[in-house]
Amino acid sequence: METEQSPEEGWQGDVFRVLKDHGVKYIVYVPDAGHSTALRLAEADSEVQAVVLTTEEEGIGYLAGAWLGGERGALLMQSSGVGNCINTRALQSCARFPC
């Protein structure tokens, strides 16, 4: 299913479309103004489950479960979020699931 892009979406709409084109069914995120367009598109799409997190670390576990269940997911975060979940990234590395 192809979504139509409005001029104000720009790169943020492109992020959502690329994820969707690659079969991502779960988009997990800590609320962030920078990703607001992609998040709004995800929340409006019936084929994508948008999941609000309280911390980025939760996203690693959520995506591990999605992968084990045969689904693809993506964690959207600000650059500072990478530092917040550095320890839980070991789970992703050891289990070798995409993230």
Summary of the structure (lengths in Angstrom):
residues: 99
radius of gyration: 13.3
end to end distance: 23.4
largest distance: 41.3
contacts: 272
relative contact order: 0.18
helix: 51%
strand: 15%
